[in-house]
Amino acid sequence: MKKKDKAIAILKILEHYFPNVDVPLDHKDAYTLLVSVMLSAQCTDERVNKITPQLFAMADTPQKMVTLSRAKIQEIIKPCGLSPAKSKGIFESSKILIEKYDGQVPDDLAALESLPGVGHKTASVVLCQAFNVPAFPVDTHIHRSAYRWGLSDGSSVAQTERDLKLLIPVDRWIKAHLQIILFGRKYCPARGHNQEDCPIC
């Protein structure tokens, strides 16, 4: 089977198991999504969702965030791990959003990637989930699944992203990205994976 045909067959399976998908991070707008995705690096979505209500009760806009000290932000987000770097990124990015973008999160990949603490994956998530601009953020679940399913060679996250963008129709990128994450967690996990129990493998 050609990779393209395999990808289309996989999309049908994903659609069957996860016809409706929502962003697993609780947020109300582009800014709260940006902060949540920054916090989710090397941390579970569940843990982020437990921490953000306290943070957003105090600061759910860049203007409010910069009134908190970096030490205060770090104290609140400590359970998410990497809190020194994450608190710095959130604080500095909030300052730049106020100074350069009138307090608004830009809907441009390069502008997002230029923010402190915002990498390519984070920028791509915000672009597709907050602004509905087609992007294909690749996390560990997607990277693992694409290699396991023979859609990419697993050499790098960047290569996996390039391969999936070529194999999957652009109008399916946003939904497929979430479907693969959810499917990977439930049916195709990194540990204890049983090929017989996986509808794709």
MDTraj code that builds the backbone (N, CA, C; nanometers):
import mdtraj as md
import numpy as np

residues = "MET LYS LYS LYS ASP LYS ALA ILE ALA ILE LEU LYS ILE LEU GLU HIS TYR PHE PRO ASN VAL ASP VAL PRO LEU ASP HIS LYS ASP ALA TYR THR LEU LEU VAL SER VAL MET LEU SER ALA GLN CYS THR ASP GLU ARG VAL ASN LYS ILE THR PRO GLN LEU PHE ALA MET ALA ASP THR PRO GLN LYS MET VAL THR LEU SER ARG ALA LYS ILE GLN GLU ILE ILE LYS PRO CYS GLY LEU SER PRO ALA LYS SER LYS GLY ILE PHE GLU SER SER LYS ILE LEU ILE GLU LYS TYR ASP GLY GLN VAL PRO ASP ASP LEU ALA ALA LEU GLU SER LEU PRO GLY VAL GLY HIS LYS THR ALA SER VAL VAL LEU CYS GLN ALA PHE ASN VAL PRO ALA PHE PRO VAL ASP THR HIS ILE HIS ARG SER ALA TYR ARG TRP GLY LEU SER ASP GLY SER SER VAL ALA GLN THR GLU ARG ASP LEU LYS LEU LEU ILE PRO VAL ASP ARG TRP ILE LYS ALA HIS LEU GLN ILE ILE LEU PHE GLY ARG LYS TYR CYS PRO ALA ARG GLY HIS ASN GLN GLU ASP CYS PRO ILE CYS".split()
xyz = np.array([
    [0.0845, -0.1207, 0.0000],
    [0.0000, 0.0000, 0.0000],
    [0.0879, 0.1256, 0.0000],
    [0.0546, 0.2211, -0.0874],
    [0.1302, 0.3465, -0.0901],
    [0.1045, 0.4255, 0.0380],
    [0.2042, 0.5077, 0.0767],
    [0.1908, 0.5872, 0.1995],
    [0.0665, 0.6750, 0.1967],
    [0.0385, 0.7339, 0.0802],
    [-0.0766, 0.8241, 0.0674],
    [-0.2064, 0.7472, 0.0940],
    [-0.2172, 0.6274, 0.0351],
    [-0.3371, 0.5443, 0.0552],
    [-0.3492, 0.4998, 0.2009],
    [-0.2332, 0.4672, 0.2600],
    [-0.2310, 0.4257, 0.4005],
    [-0.2789, 0.5406, 0.4898],
    [-0.2320, 0.6616, 0.4585],
    [-0.2714, 0.7795, 0.5373],
    [-0.4221, 0.8016, 0.5307],
    [-0.4795, 0.7864, 0.4115],
    [-0.6245, 0.8066, 0.3939],
    [-0.7020, 0.6999, 0.4710],
    [-0.6519, 0.5745, 0.4689],
    [-0.7161, 0.4652, 0.5439],
    [-0.7102, 0.4935, 0.6945],
    [-0.5964, 0.5454, 0.7405],
    [-0.5798, 0.5784, 0.8828],
    [-0.6733, 0.6917, 0.9232],
    [-0.6888, 0.7908, 0.8361],
    [-0.7795, 0.9034, 0.8651],
    [-0.9230, 0.8536, 0.8854],
    [-0.9625, 0.7540, 0.8072],
    [-1.0981, 0.6973, 0.8214],
    [-1.1141, 0.6300, 0.9580],
    [-1.0107, 0.5574, 1.0016],
    [-1.0145, 0.4915, 1.1325],
    [-1.0198, 0.5964, 1.2442],
    [-0.9381, 0.7001, 1.2314],
    [-0.9369, 0.8077, 1.3315],
    [-1.0738, 0.8750, 1.3407],
    [-1.1363, 0.8956, 1.2255],
    [-1.2682, 0.9596, 1.2202],
    [-1.3731, 0.8716, 1.2880],
    [-1.3563, 0.7395, 1.2744],
    [-1.4508, 0.6462, 1.3364],
    [-1.4392, 0.6495, 1.4891],
    [-1.3154, 0.6497, 1.5393],
    [-1.2936, 0.6437, 1.6839],
    [-1.3048, 0.7791, 1.7526],
    [-1.2678, 0.8859, 1.6813],
    [-1.2729, 1.0198, 1.7408],
    [-1.3355, 1.1195, 1.6430],
    [-1.4692, 1.1065, 1.6207],
    [-1.5351, 1.1960, 1.5247],
    [-1.5389, 1.3413, 1.5722],
    [-1.5459, 1.3602, 1.7037],
    [-1.5492, 1.4962, 1.7602],
    [-1.4293, 1.5157, 1.8520],
    [-1.3521, 1.6189, 1.8259],
    [-1.2323, 1.6424, 1.9072],
    [-1.2299, 1.7861, 1.9594],
    [-1.1815, 1.8002, 2.0814],
    [-1.1643, 1.9321, 2.1418],
    [-1.0213, 1.9456, 2.1905],
    [-0.9732, 2.0682, 2.1975],
    [-0.8402, 2.0924, 2.2523],
    [-0.8407, 2.0475, 2.3985],
    [-0.7471, 1.9594, 2.4381],
    [-0.7505, 1.9076, 2.5754],
    [-0.7077, 2.0091, 2.6816],
    [-0.6570, 2.1235, 2.6411],
    [-0.6172, 2.2271, 2.7367],
    [-0.7305, 2.3275, 2.7555],
    [-0.7702, 2.3503, 2.8806],
    [-0.8787, 2.4450, 2.9090],
    [-0.8305, 2.5884, 2.8837],
    [-0.9072, 2.6616, 2.8030],
    [-0.8708, 2.8006, 2.7722],
    [-0.9955, 2.8737, 2.7255],
    [-0.9890, 3.0078, 2.7226],
    [-1.1060, 3.0838, 2.6762],
    [-1.0742, 3.1735, 2.5571],
    [-0.9451, 3.1931, 2.5290],
    [-0.9065, 3.2765, 2.4151],
    [-0.7633, 3.2432, 2.3740],
    [-0.7118, 3.3174, 2.2761],
    [-0.5785, 3.2887, 2.2226],
    [-0.4692, 3.3041, 2.3286],
    [-0.4839, 3.4030, 2.4159],
    [-0.3800, 3.4252, 2.5176],
    [-0.3756, 3.3129, 2.6209],
    [-0.4912, 3.2745, 2.6732],
    [-0.4922, 3.1673, 2.7735],
    [-0.4501, 3.0336, 2.7108],
    [-0.4790, 3.0152, 2.5811],
    [-0.4312, 2.8947, 2.5124],
    [-0.2788, 2.8990, 2.5007],
    [-0.2248, 3.0149, 2.4619],
    [-0.0794, 3.0297, 2.4493],
    [-0.0094, 2.9937, 2.5802],
    [-0.0573, 3.0489, 2.6905],
    [0.0031, 3.0223, 2.8214],
    [-0.0097, 2.8736, 2.8565],
    [-0.1268, 2.8153, 2.8322],
    [-0.1490, 2.6736, 2.8632],
    [-0.0554, 2.5830, 2.7837],
    [-0.0370, 2.6154, 2.6552],
    [0.0513, 2.5325, 2.5719],
    [0.1965, 2.5480, 2.6174],
    [0.2353, 2.6688, 2.6565],
    [0.3703, 2.6896, 2.7099],
    [0.3924, 2.6046, 2.8357],
    [0.2894, 2.5956, 2.9182],
    [0.2991, 2.5171, 3.0417],
    [0.3016, 2.3667, 3.0151],
    [0.2457, 2.3247, 2.9011],
    [0.2302, 2.1812, 2.8750],
    [0.3591, 2.1121, 2.8302],
    [0.4655, 2.1880, 2.8061],
    [0.5932, 2.1263, 2.7668],
    [0.6399, 2.0317, 2.8770],
    [0.6612, 1.9036, 2.8404],
    [0.7046, 1.7995, 2.9353],
    [0.6139, 1.7921, 3.0586],
    [0.4848, 1.8151, 3.0372],
    [0.3865, 1.8086, 3.1457],
    [0.2545, 1.7603, 3.0856],
    [0.1752, 1.6882, 3.1632],
    [0.0477, 1.6378, 3.1113],
    [-0.0560, 1.7504, 3.1032],
    [-0.1482, 1.7351, 3.0091],
    [-0.2569, 1.8331, 2.9953],
    [-0.3411, 1.8381, 3.1230],
    [-0.3603, 1.7215, 3.1859],
    [-0.4408, 1.7155, 3.3081],
    [-0.3807, 1.8041, 3.4175],
    [-0.2507, 1.7963, 3.4316],
    [-0.1848, 1.8762, 3.5349],
    [-0.1937, 2.0253, 3.5019],
    [-0.1745, 2.0594, 3.3746],
    [-0.1856, 2.2000, 3.3326],
    [-0.3246, 2.2527, 3.3659],
    [-0.4281, 2.1730, 3.3363],
    [-0.5667, 2.2146, 3.3612],
    [-0.5977, 2.2305, 3.5100],
    [-0.5178, 2.1666, 3.5958],
    [-0.5362, 2.1836, 3.7405],
    [-0.4704, 2.3136, 3.7894],
    [-0.3653, 2.3551, 3.7192],
    [-0.2874, 2.4726, 3.7613],
    [-0.3437, 2.6035, 3.7054],
    [-0.3900, 2.6003, 3.5789],
    [-0.4287, 2.7258, 3.5125],
    [-0.5467, 2.7994, 3.5761],
    [-0.6465, 2.7326, 3.6378],
    [-0.7543, 2.8118, 3.6987],
    [-0.7028, 2.9124, 3.8017],
    [-0.6062, 2.8701, 3.8836],
    [-0.5499, 2.9612, 3.9841],
    [-0.4736, 3.0761, 3.9174],
    [-0.3951, 3.0401, 3.8147],
    [-0.3165, 3.1426, 3.7449],
    [-0.4079, 3.2417, 3.6726],
    [-0.5078, 3.1892, 3.6000],
    [-0.5947, 3.2766, 3.5197],
    [-0.6928, 3.3571, 3.6054],
    [-0.7190, 3.3089, 3.7266],
    [-0.8036, 3.3879, 3.8182],
    [-0.7325, 3.5184, 3.8544],
    [-0.5995, 3.5131, 3.8569],
    [-0.5198, 3.6313, 3.8890],
    [-0.4782, 3.7089, 3.7645],
    [-0.4544, 3.6346, 3.6552],
    [-0.4018, 3.6997, 3.5346],
    [-0.4404, 3.6215, 3.4097],
    [-0.5451, 3.6674, 3.3409],
    [-0.5877, 3.6004, 3.2180],
    [-0.5664, 3.6876, 3.0943],
    [-0.4887, 3.7962, 3.1113],
    [-0.4503, 3.8827, 2.9989],
    [-0.3026, 3.9176, 3.0156],
    [-0.2346, 3.9582, 2.9078],
    [-0.0944, 3.9986, 2.9215],
    [-0.0785, 4.1148, 3.0193],
    [-0.1743, 4.2079, 3.0159],
    [-0.1677, 4.3259, 3.1044],
    [-0.1699, 4.2846, 3.2520],
    [-0.2553, 4.1879, 3.2859],
    [-0.2617, 4.1411, 3.4253],
    [-0.1390, 4.0559, 3.4605],
    [-0.0925, 3.9782, 3.3620],
    [0.0203, 3.8870, 3.3889],
    [0.1453, 3.9651, 3.4289],
    [0.1703, 4.0776, 3.3633],
    [0.2929, 4.1527, 3.3949],
    [0.2838, 4.2253, 3.5299],
    [0.1636, 4.2315, 3.5882],
    [0.1526, 4.2912, 3.7230],
    [0.1959, 4.1907, 3.8307],
    [0.2010, 4.0620, 3.7923],
    [0.2520, 3.9601, 3.8855],
    [0.4047, 3.9577, 3.8750],
    [0.4701, 3.9251, 3.9819],
    [0.6156, 3.9090, 3.9732],
    [0.6452, 3.7740, 3.9087],
    [0.7636, 3.7624, 3.8503],
    [0.8017, 3.6337, 3.7927],
    [0.8064, 3.5259, 3.9007],
    [0.8444, 3.5673, 4.0221],
    [0.8499, 3.4726, 4.1346],
    [0.7108, 3.4181, 4.1674],
    [0.6096, 3.5048, 4.1585],
    [0.4717, 3.4631, 4.1871],
    [0.4222, 3.3656, 4.0805],
    [0.4503, 3.3985, 3.9543],
    [0.4107, 3.3087, 3.8443],
    [0.4777, 3.1727, 3.8638],
    [0.6074, 3.1771, 3.8944],
    [0.6843, 3.0529, 3.9134],
    [0.6270, 2.9681, 4.0265],
    [0.5865, 3.0339, 4.1332],
    [0.5299, 2.9637, 4.2499],
    [0.4005, 2.8909, 4.2117],
    [0.3150, 2.9580, 4.1345],
    [0.1858, 2.8986, 4.0953],
    [0.2055, 2.7805, 4.0003],
    [0.2972, 2.7970, 3.9040],
    [0.3111, 2.6948, 3.7980],
    [0.4124, 2.5848, 3.8326],
    [0.4676, 2.5881, 3.9523],
    [0.5724, 2.4926, 3.9911],
    [0.5354, 2.3465, 3.9639],
    [0.4101, 2.3026, 3.9920],
    [0.3759, 2.1617, 3.9670],
    [0.3878, 2.1195, 3.8200],
    [0.3939, 2.2164, 3.7279],
    [0.4055, 2.1833, 3.5854],
    [0.5495, 2.1505, 3.5449],
    [0.6456, 2.1744, 3.6345],
    [0.7849, 2.1472, 3.6011],
    [0.8462, 2.2594, 3.5178],
    [0.9801, 2.2649, 3.5176],
    [1.0552, 2.3672, 3.4421],
    [1.0047, 2.5082, 3.4717],
    [0.9617, 2.5303, 3.5971],
    [0.8955, 2.6574, 3.6298],
    [0.9827, 2.7829, 3.6142],
    [1.1148, 2.7774, 3.6378],
    [1.1935, 2.8992, 3.6155],
    [1.1892, 2.9459, 3.4695],
    [1.2102, 2.8507, 3.3786],
    [1.2092, 2.8850, 3.2358],
    [1.0690, 2.9227, 3.1875],
    [0.9680, 2.8476, 3.2329],
    [0.8303, 2.8735, 3.1882],
    [0.7786, 3.0075, 3.2410],
    [0.8093, 3.0395, 3.3670],
    [0.7617, 3.1675, 3.4227],
    [0.8282, 3.2847, 3.3499],
    [0.9555, 3.2688, 3.3168],
    [1.0264, 3.3728, 3.2415],
    [0.9634, 3.3911, 3.1036],
    [0.9379, 3.2786, 3.0353],
    [0.8775, 3.2843, 2.9023],
    [0.7403, 3.3510, 2.9045],
    [0.6570, 3.3135, 3.0009],
    [0.5214, 3.3706, 3.0114],
    [0.5281, 3.5204, 3.0399],
    [0.6144, 3.5594, 3.1333],
    [0.6268, 3.7002, 3.1713],
    [0.6816, 3.7843, 3.0553],
    [0.7921, 3.7387, 2.9958],
    [0.8558, 3.8143, 2.8864],
    [0.7653, 3.8205, 2.7626],
    [0.6997, 3.7111, 2.7314],
    [0.6089, 3.7086, 2.6157],
    [0.4914, 3.8042, 2.6367],
    [0.4402, 3.8071, 2.7591],
    [0.3287, 3.8975, 2.7911],
    [0.3706, 4.0434, 2.7707],
    [0.4931, 4.0755, 2.8134],
    [0.5455, 4.2120, 2.7947],
    [0.5528, 4.2483, 2.6465],
    [0.6033, 4.1545, 2.5652],
    [0.6160, 4.1785, 2.4204],
    [0.4785, 4.1916, 2.3546],
    [0.3826, 4.1095, 2.3974],
    [0.2468, 4.1193, 2.3409],
    [0.1884, 4.2585, 2.3656],
    [0.2149, 4.3147, 2.4829],
    [0.1650, 4.4502, 2.5144],
    [0.2385, 4.5548, 2.4308],
    [0.3725, 4.5440, 2.4263],
    [0.4545, 4.6452, 2.3590],
    [0.4407, 4.6422, 2.2065],
    [0.4363, 4.5205, 2.1506],
    [0.4402, 4.5083, 2.0039],
    [0.3062, 4.4796, 1.9383],
    [0.2160, 4.4149, 2.0115],
    [0.0934, 4.3658, 1.9481],
    [-0.0339, 4.4151, 2.0159],
    [-0.0231, 4.5250, 2.0882],
    [-0.1412, 4.5861, 2.1504],
    [-0.2133, 4.4875, 2.2436],
    [-0.1365, 4.3972, 2.3043],
    [-0.1944, 4.3018, 2.3982],
    [-0.2630, 4.1827, 2.3337],
    [-0.2547, 4.1748, 2.2000],
    [-0.3202, 4.0651, 2.1280],
    [-0.2174, 3.9598, 2.0859],
    [-0.2590, 3.8338, 2.0824],
    [-0.1727, 3.7263, 2.0331],
    [-0.1749, 3.7304, 1.8805],
    [-0.0585, 3.7394, 1.8151],
    [-0.0567, 3.7459, 1.6681],
    [-0.0965, 3.6139, 1.6036],
    [-0.1586, 3.6222, 1.4869],
    [-0.1995, 3.5003, 1.4146],
    [-0.0998, 3.4690, 1.3028],
    [0.0280, 3.4808, 1.3365],
    [0.1354, 3.4636, 1.2391],
    [0.2426, 3.3736, 1.3014],
    [0.2833, 3.2702, 1.2280],
    [0.3760, 3.1703, 1.2823],
    [0.5094, 3.2321, 1.3234],
    [0.5677, 3.3121, 1.2363],
    [0.6988, 3.3719, 1.2661],
    [0.6905, 3.4644, 1.3878],
    [0.5821, 3.5418, 1.3975],
    [0.5641, 3.6331, 1.5115],
    [0.5491, 3.5541, 1.6417],
    [0.4746, 3.4452, 1.6360],
    [0.4568, 3.3609, 1.7546],
    [0.5889, 3.2969, 1.7968],
    [0.6631, 3.2468, 1.6977],
    [0.7905, 3.1797, 1.7276],
    [0.8953, 3.2762, 1.7826],
    [0.8767, 3.4052, 1.7582],
    [0.9733, 3.5043, 1.8080],
    [0.9513, 3.5362, 1.9562],
    [0.8387, 3.4908, 2.0125],
    [0.8109, 3.5170, 2.1545],
    [0.8973, 3.4264, 2.2430],
    [0.9495, 3.4788, 2.3547],
    [1.0315, 3.3972, 2.4452],
    [0.9542, 3.2757, 2.4975],
    [1.0176, 3.1604, 2.4932],
    [0.9547, 3.0394, 2.5458],
    [0.8531, 2.9756, 2.4524],
    [0.8411, 3.0304, 2.3304],
    [0.7458, 2.9753, 2.2330],
    [0.8230, 2.9111, 2.1178],
    [0.8185, 2.7790, 2.1120],
    [0.8846, 2.7067, 2.0036],
    [0.7890, 2.6827, 1.8876],
    [0.8359, 2.6087, 1.7894],
    [0.7571, 2.5831, 1.6684],
    [0.6272, 2.5083, 1.6983],
    [0.6358, 2.4080, 1.7867],
    [0.5162, 2.3292, 1.8180],
    [0.4106, 2.4145, 1.8880],
    [0.4530, 2.4911, 1.9884],
    [0.3604, 2.5779, 2.0619],
    [0.2948, 2.6786, 1.9675],
    [0.3761, 2.7410, 1.8820],
    [0.3242, 2.8387, 1.7859],
    [0.2221, 2.7738, 1.6917],
    [0.2524, 2.6524, 1.6475],
    [0.1619, 2.5812, 1.5551],
    [0.0293, 2.5466, 1.6217],
    [0.0346, 2.5051, 1.7493],
    [-0.0892, 2.4731, 1.8222],
    [-0.1776, 2.5973, 1.8325],
    [-0.1177, 2.7097, 1.8706],
    [-0.1938, 2.8347, 1.8861],
    [-0.2521, 2.8777, 1.7515],
    [-0.1719, 2.8652, 1.6473],
    [-0.2165, 2.9056, 1.5135],
    [-0.3399, 2.8273, 1.4701],
    [-0.3353, 2.6940, 1.4876],
    [-0.4485, 2.6149, 1.4382],
    [-0.5665, 2.6139, 1.5334],
    [-0.5413, 2.6110, 1.6647],
    [-0.6524, 2.5998, 1.7583],
    [-0.7169, 2.7335, 1.7949],
    [-0.6400, 2.8410, 1.7933],
    [-0.6966, 2.9719, 1.8285],
    [-0.7444, 3.0483, 1.7053],
    [-0.6766, 3.0260, 1.5917],
    [-0.7079, 3.1067, 1.4723],
    [-0.7561, 3.0250, 1.3526],
    [-0.7635, 2.8925, 1.3707],
    [-0.8109, 2.8037, 1.2639],
    [-0.7258, 2.8138, 1.1371],
    [-0.5974, 2.8440, 1.1548],
    [-0.5026, 2.8485, 1.0426],
    [-0.4377, 2.7100, 1.0339],
    [-0.4433, 2.6439, 0.9166],
    [-0.3890, 2.5082, 0.9055],
    [-0.2414, 2.4996, 0.9468],
    [-0.2145, 2.4114, 1.0432],
    [-0.0785, 2.3824, 1.0879],
    [-0.0809, 2.2392, 1.1389],
    [0.0356, 2.1787, 1.1556],
    [0.0378, 2.0398, 1.2025],
    [0.1420, 2.0241, 1.3127],
    [0.1064, 2.0659, 1.4356],
    [0.2008, 2.0517, 1.5469],
    [0.2262, 1.9040, 1.5760],
    [0.3525, 1.8679, 1.5900],
    [0.3868, 1.7279, 1.6162],
    [0.4392, 1.7125, 1.7590],
    [0.3632, 1.6378, 1.8409],
    [0.4096, 1.6077, 1.9771],
    [0.4626, 1.4645, 1.9801],
    [0.4965, 1.4162, 2.0994],
    [0.5559, 1.2823, 2.1089],
    [0.4602, 1.1725, 2.0618],
    [0.3296, 1.1901, 2.0896],
    [0.2311, 1.0887, 2.0477],
    [0.2252, 1.0809, 1.8946],
    [0.2227, 1.1964, 1.8295],
    [0.2151, 1.2007, 1.6829],
    [0.3439, 1.1472, 1.6210],
    [0.4567, 1.1881, 1.6765],
    [0.5872, 1.1440, 1.6257],
    [0.5992, 0.9912, 1.6338],
    [0.5622, 0.9362, 1.7499],
    [0.5678, 0.7910, 1.7705],
    [0.4710, 0.7183, 1.6768],
    [0.3482, 0.7682, 1.6703],
    [0.2448, 0.7013, 1.5902],
    [0.2784, 0.7028, 1.4419],
    [0.3251, 0.8165, 1.3922],
    [0.3576, 0.8287, 1.2488],
    [0.4671, 0.7296, 1.2102],
    [0.5647, 0.7110, 1.2989],
    [0.6728, 0.6141, 1.2728],
    [0.6184, 0.4715, 1.2794],
    [0.5391, 0.4451, 1.3822],
    [0.4832, 0.3111, 1.4026],
    [0.3923, 0.2698, 1.2869],
    [0.3199, 0.3667, 1.2331],
    [0.2252, 0.3383, 1.1243],
    [0.2896, 0.3446, 0.9855],
    [0.4200, 0.3709, 0.9826],
    [0.4909, 0.3733, 0.8544],
    [0.4659, 0.4973, 0.7706],
    [0.4268, 0.6066, 0.8352],
    [0.4015, 0.7308, 0.7618],
    [0.5235, 0.8230, 0.7593],
    [0.6188, 0.7952, 0.8482],
    [0.7415, 0.8744, 0.8533],
    [0.8535, 0.7858, 0.9066],
    [0.9779, 0.8266, 0.8800],
    [1.0904, 0.7406, 0.9201],
    [1.1353, 0.7611, 1.0648],
    [1.0726, 0.8565, 1.1343],
    [1.1042, 0.8773, 1.2753],
    [1.2377, 0.9450, 1.3005],
    [1.3001, 0.9987, 1.1947],
    [1.4337, 1.0577, 1.2110],
    [1.4313, 1.1861, 1.2939],
    [1.3235, 1.2632, 1.2818],
    [1.3109, 1.3862, 1.3613],
    [1.1660, 1.4315, 1.3624],
    [1.1328, 1.5152, 1.4599],
    [0.9979, 1.5716, 1.4687],
    [0.9696, 1.6582, 1.3459],
    [1.0721, 1.7328, 1.3024],
    [1.0555, 1.8197, 1.1846],
    [1.0245, 1.7375, 1.0593],
    [1.0921, 1.6222, 1.0445],
    [1.0680, 1.5352, 0.9293],
    [0.9277, 1.4748, 0.9351],
    [0.8853, 1.4348, 1.0566],
    [0.7506, 1.3798, 1.0734],
    [0.6464, 1.4836, 1.0315],
    [0.6676, 1.6085, 1.0727],
    [0.5742, 1.7160, 1.0351],
    [0.5686, 1.7319, 0.8836],
    [0.6855, 1.7341, 0.8185],
    [0.6890, 1.7485, 0.6711],
    [0.6161, 1.6332, 0.6036],
    [0.6428, 1.5100, 0.6513],
    [0.5809, 1.3912, 0.5901],
    [0.4285, 1.3938, 0.6045],
    [0.3806, 1.4246, 0.7255],
    [0.2354, 1.4234, 0.7495],
    [0.1650, 1.5336, 0.6700],
    [0.2300, 1.6467, 0.6551],
    [0.1698, 1.7566, 0.5775],
    [0.1548, 1.7178, 0.4300],
    [0.2455, 1.6333, 0.3813],
    [0.2366, 1.5877, 0.2417],
    [0.1310, 1.4787, 0.2249],
    [0.1145, 1.3948, 0.3287],
    [0.0250, 1.2790, 0.3187],
    [-0.1204, 1.3107, 0.3532],
    [-0.1412, 1.4097, 0.4396],
    [-0.2767, 1.4408, 0.4879],
    [-0.3275, 1.5685, 0.4221],
    [-0.4509, 1.5671, 0.3693],
    [-0.5055, 1.6882, 0.3055],
    [-0.5049, 1.8065, 0.4023],
    [-0.4715, 1.9236, 0.3519],
    [-0.4551, 2.0414, 0.4372],
    [-0.5811, 2.0734, 0.5180],
    [-0.6995, 2.0438, 0.4622],
    [-0.8235, 2.0745, 0.5345],
    [-0.8493, 1.9769, 0.6503],
    [-0.7621, 1.8754, 0.6642],
    [-0.7748, 1.7801, 0.7759],
    [-0.6650, 1.7973, 0.8808],
    [-0.5689, 1.8862, 0.8558],
    [-0.4543, 1.8998, 0.9466],
    [-0.4959, 1.9247, 1.0912],
    [-0.5824, 2.0250, 1.1119],
    [-0.6156, 2.0679, 1.2485],
    [-0.6851, 1.9549, 1.3248],
    [-0.7818, 1.8909, 1.2596],
    [-0.8556, 1.7843, 1.3270],
    [-0.7693, 1.6586, 1.3437],
    [-0.6955, 1.6225, 1.2377],
    [-0.6139, 1.4999, 1.2428],
    [-0.5067, 1.5087, 1.3500],
    [-0.4517, 1.6271, 1.3689],
    [-0.3489, 1.6460, 1.4723],
    [-0.4032, 1.6054, 1.6101],
    [-0.5251, 1.6504, 1.6425],
    [-0.5867, 1.6143, 1.7709],
    [-0.6287, 1.4676, 1.7736],
    [-0.6805, 1.4179, 1.6609],
    [-0.7252, 1.2780, 1.6560],
    [-0.6089, 1.1812, 1.6801],
    [-0.4935, 1.2104, 1.6210],
    [-0.3778, 1.1211, 1.6382],
    [-0.3307, 1.1222, 1.7841],
    [-0.3298, 1.2404, 1.8471],
    [-0.2895, 1.2496, 1.9884],
    [-0.3822, 1.1638, 2.0753],
    [-0.5135, 1.1812, 2.0565],
    [-0.6108, 1.1079, 2.1381],
    [-0.6032, 0.9576, 2.1113],
    [-0.5875, 0.9209, 1.9833],
    [-0.5780, 0.7794, 1.9469],
    [-0.4496, 0.7189, 2.0041],
    [-0.3395, 0.7935, 1.9912],
    [-0.2113, 0.7448, 2.0414],
    [-0.2140, 0.7191, 2.1908],
    [-0.2794, 0.8084, 2.2644],
    [-0.2889, 0.7924, 2.4102],
    [-0.3707, 0.6694, 2.4475],
    [-0.4829, 0.6489, 2.3773],
    [-0.5760, 0.5434, 2.4176],
    [-0.5440, 0.4059, 2.3583],
    [-0.5091, 0.4023, 2.2293],
    [-0.4955, 0.2730, 2.1614],
    [-0.3531, 0.2370, 2.1193],
    [-0.2651, 0.3375, 2.1124],
    [-0.1310, 0.3117, 2.0590],
    [-0.0245, 0.3754, 2.1488],
    [-0.0255, 0.3402, 2.2790],
    [0.0643, 0.4062, 2.3742],
    [0.2103, 0.3648, 2.3563],
    [0.2993, 0.4444, 2.4156],
    [0.4427, 0.4156, 2.4065],
    [0.4764, 0.2867, 2.4811],
    [0.4174, 0.2721, 2.6001],
    [0.4465, 0.1540, 2.6824],
    [0.3262, 0.0605, 2.6873],
    [0.3552, -0.0673, 2.6940],
    [0.2478, -0.1662, 2.7056],
    [0.1589, -0.1714, 2.5829],
    [0.2174, -0.1373, 2.4667],
    [0.1380, -0.1375, 2.3427],
    [0.1197, -0.2796, 2.2925],
    [-0.0066, -0.3178, 2.2730],
    [-0.0378, -0.4498, 2.2183],
    [-0.0898, -0.4315, 2.0765],
    [-0.0106, -0.4766, 1.9795],
    [-0.0460, -0.4585, 1.8385],
    [-0.1849, -0.5153, 1.8063],
    [-0.2201, -0.6258, 1.8707],
    [-0.3484, -0.6913, 1.8433],
    [-0.4657, -0.6033, 1.8854],
    [-0.4442, -0.5205, 1.9881],
    [-0.5537, -0.4364, 2.0408],
    [-0.5633, -0.3001, 1.9706],
    [-0.4674, -0.2702, 1.8851],
    [-0.4646, -0.1384, 1.8213],
    [-0.5333, -0.1445, 1.6846],
    [-0.6420, -0.0701, 1.6668],
    [-0.7176, -0.0749, 1.5405],
    [-0.6360, -0.0336, 1.4170],
    [-0.5263, 0.0413, 1.4379],
    [-0.4438, 0.0801, 1.3225],
    [-0.3270, -0.0159, 1.3040],
    [-0.2554, -0.0448, 1.4125],
    [-0.1386, -0.1354, 1.4007],
    [-0.1774, -0.2768, 1.3599],
])
top = md.Topology()
chain = top.add_chain()
for i, resn in enumerate(residues, 1):
    res = top.add_residue(resn, chain, resSeq=i)
    for name in ("N", "CA", "C"):
        top.add_atom(name, md.element.get_by_symbol(name[0]), res)
traj = md.Trajectory(xyz[None], top)
